[in-house]
Amino acid sequence: MWGLVHRHRIALALGAVAAACVVWLVMHARRYGVFFADDSFISLRYSQRLLQGRGLGWNDGEAPVEGYSNFLWVIGCALVGIVSKNLVSAARTLGLLSSAAAIVAVVWLRRPTRWGDLIAGGVGGLAMALSGTVAVWAIGGLEQPLLLALYGWGLWFLLRALGEPAATRRTIVGAGVLFGLLSLTRPDAPLLWCVALAAFVLAERLQRDKMMTTIKIGAIAGGILCAHLVFRRLYYHDWVPNTAYAKVVVTEGRLTEGKKYVLSSLRTHLGLGLLAAAGLPFALLDRGRRSAALALLAPLLAWGVYVAVIGGDIFPGRRHFAPAVLLLAMLATLGLGAALARFKLALAVVPVVALAALLLLRHEQYADKQNTRAIKERWEWKTPPIAHLLKKHFLPHDPLMAADALGAIAFMSELRTLDMLGLNDHYLAHHRPKDMGKGFLGHELGDGQYFLRRIPDLVFFLPPGGVQQARFRGGVEMQADPRFHQRYVAIKFESTRPFKNSANIWVNWQSERIGLRTAPGDGAVHLPGYLLASTGGTVAAEDGAGKLSGSAPQGKLLRFDHLPAPAAAGRRRFELIGSGGPASLRVGSRATGALLGEGPAPLELDVPADAGELWLEVTPTTRQRSFVHEVVVRPL
């Protein structure tokens, strides 16, 4: 009776310790403010489209492409989004809850029977909360928190199932289902549970009952994985995500970068590594914990090798090191618990050693430049003004926007988007360059000729601010082709809602959706005013009535160089539809260089048959800013 009460008190205390670790994690995550990776918005676009009833494809009217590698995360964000209505908040909520669940799994790794379990669990849980990797990605918007929660609790059930004389159905099903769901969270996650199962069976010297338990767990997890593979094959017509083709390649350069990534991650988690290393010998000496320790150590080593082979990762916070953090924390909990159970002196030594290691870990994580990157990275949140402007004025016309860093702009604008880096484009991912693996990870794909064949209506190099000169392969190839400059004009868009920001975007002035058009009836040419905002000091912005216009202050001029050549000589009337101050017009011939006429709008003039393409300038004549919504050229 007293033993039961004692264990109950320890369990309550352990619950309090787990809660304290979760609170510490939340406080730590606040350090990284509003960090939300651009690729997180890619996943949320799929969640968004799923909630809109458009399926799990990237664009309407195209064959579905699996441009994400976190199926269960996409589904989870969509489900939480039903309640929250804000998918960014949904992702953060799911991330924090999942991270908290992972910490509880570490703290509660062993059934609490003595006060030493309380100390060991607290050390492991606090180490998780102190890790910048865990804290950054608790709010960063990608699947790492869910992976940690599923893997942590899957290991919890696994250690229960294989630690019992006869595994119960509950523990077998629990481990199998969680490992199966883990496989749906990342396509490389089966490596984690397969190696853990194999290591445990080998550690138990292939005992028949342990093998049967392992086979049952593996069969459940494998069945879920196979069901998802069938879904992928039927829905996306492939066996692996499109992202695998776009990123994964094994080269000497990738291996070099991957080794640096793994070693630097270990170095910045030295405190945690020391805790795991200090406890490991005690866990291996304990017959009841030896197999569990090997089941944690083996996937840790396997995952490190895998991450090195794929070249590491480019995101802040050492994203791919997250499973290693979990396994190290569990090894620390298991090993320190063994030391505390075996040696009375450990009760005095372990807390001191653990405190020193945790203080070292905290210092390392606060000094780690990869975590500091997460604090400083804010560019994704400069996107809303331009995204909302494009959505409001262009979405009804269904244009195609080509962009490279496209996550936030694609999610917020909801425009059909051509992924110039290939994650969400089947053609690019399956037509990789010959030098794949020698460039910047995830940014090597691109094909300028393919992009020009797609004829996008908008081309956005490096959102949200945009640049006129492309920096990645496909954009550079596009701009090297004369057809690009014949078809596209660089426009500076500006929006003040919800705050002021601007972006340089190339616009296809020939676009049937958003460009210049000729009315079929009277032959009038309608030129959208924003196409005039191609000179310094001018912008494409909303006027007082909310209409997208070309805007210029006094002393600046709006210009367009591609008015189509008239079919025959004749008189034309040039009308300005807009608001703000009055403006004057100048019209000339690009072919002859002659000025055909100038004066206040509306302007009537004779256009000769040999004039060719016309250029048009609009100049404000007062201090009041002019907004040109549209220029109409009517034959008289």
Steps between C-alpha positions, in 0.01 A plus 500: 500500500773746601695404185200586287458837671872566458488428126189715467680795659797452269267486200332827605839662549612373160188651344587834660855472363365426150270804523793718609707378202215583263470849649875545450464391138225756438715775655795387289291495182394860564863598449461421131204734465307474175739264320311294244695338217406574140469129425247477783268709285535240224356237733228742609404565137418131468303516827325811373401341171382187681270709720372677188403165350766516226692190601869454572637653179707814452297670226154467353490355151828309534588144593551478879860524616621406849709806574503428872671227699277509809161351412375458856612852593303643206192307609550595865531872422183480290310332784615757758432772243132405494480630856752785500423633146861625489734237361817665632353494850386143437855393408646671805238352730562152363876556524494609863262222605708239318824630652341489844389141439855404400639650821246308709607178324861568599416588860275194534733262317511260797218421739582710807578278799767704683608860535793435268252460214375849579850647469585306182171586332534865595851519356390345169190717472685820584771416247227477235356834607843664489574377146469776244414237242189401695403858589552648153296234326228498763388823331682473164211341311650173377447141611786450748282538814252239379788269407644536851165434667420190294851359522532577870176329593561220251829428677319524834259225393782300340706497818190395695413223253850357485569550869204291612516119533195481273420812298140614520286579199482861619877552488541316168221692329613826659854467370390372157243772439729781617789375286260469206381858548864604534558359151226731372668800662826472305591255222837430664348429844479118450877498544452608862264227608638221282849542647359521854307174454798321346736618773271380777455155348876460453563623855259235626694237301209422269274366774187357343247695710686827444522431128127431480421823685731692269346342190149592616602861563678516166203345320260764636738786418584351161133455417432870562805590294393275213150647503652847461727381220195367316326835549807683369523275196131538415478874570842629396609213271832463680654304786689788664419870547598748233730664755724193500578550132548873556746468789653159557823412324807324636825674412834557667410866549171413668675252729756763601229753581295234679790400724555864592130533579493195728825585680405864556160391630667262746742772603221745577319228699813399690327531837228259392756267344697490825186410695422215260864381499520513879187292541558250218750273685261464793212413266715238322603345833137472610352180351151651515602807302774372267272409210308825535826698490610322182156558347558873555868509407468316167248737337701794634807379310298403192327837487832683529638306204184563297504875565866515402433315173216733392710807571336632817252784471484873422241619752568672833484299820666180372168347397631157404671459838163486679477116514855490638404745777211273599715185500781668695252628759349152535846343537581756769176423683552124472868505597478748787201307633712183497782676685264637763340158547833317535720733705397694810780749441346586163217678679753764607718498186245480216312824583827697508629351175160541334473864607844578356416324172163676472660840561753418228218399267313822565812705426566306179145541376485872567836548327420277200490710182248262344255584778581870468404473133150407609482816712611719210309333216190712447485548123203266457288748700568778250281307257139581611464848340609386152329161529168659594535755217559224245218290642249784493570622148633196314348187656163550320691487167684174588853599392804273529778639719855361477703543818805351667475556878129446464355356822359812665400678176323189363315432826393859565410598142340164409604556136587209273876479545785356297770385743829609342700287747310183415363379835146533367572444132509147357690595183789673677538229763528234228733704275787568735816681382817302445680687777232417759659471842765766451286802578283639779284222645139526382575789261668323208209423269389734225440511126457838333363354177239300690391811690466699178293220347263522796459875429434615857304823541714615793865422577612562856872461573569470874172601663387689697703805388592361161807579294528592134801273442441130569744314725411135446554280195159510337450873538849578371433285193166672445653846503780391266236426234396807293137382507483578871567871456271518199212362703556619859527840662624559856238669717536621857184413695426678825243433769428664835279229649556363761824703485698669225721286282600477134622232260654482155307257280538427131161516324414341168345799322369269227308289751139435406416491870665810646672676212416724206187401310317607187121521515344275233224749412641849443866398490587719798823415678472477880827543687492430878645797683737295713697408186608866484685478834828391344715809564676629810278669757180340372305212655203279432271570797139543598336839463251642749225284356706180537571461126843374397665780302827632377595782735750783469571827682578826325836488323478126426351339194309180437607322183409202284700402189291231332172643374420285196560636153179625335364285218458811286570870516231703672400722783513369856361626827708433813291505818617482861272339757623573848496730799714753678664792325473572125766369263633564153570242229785450257483237224778401265611235253761245605582419139570857380569670832258777405279674756148462366328734744474634851249686713249464780286188511292404312732542201406454134767461232571346161703179498681418171501147362879464547497602865542141624481446874420814695637628826285692743592733786272643768629793707316656798459876454431601862637416841215258555600140431342349188348151485439345158265203518485443126603652168254449214608556139197531271507515122294795370 
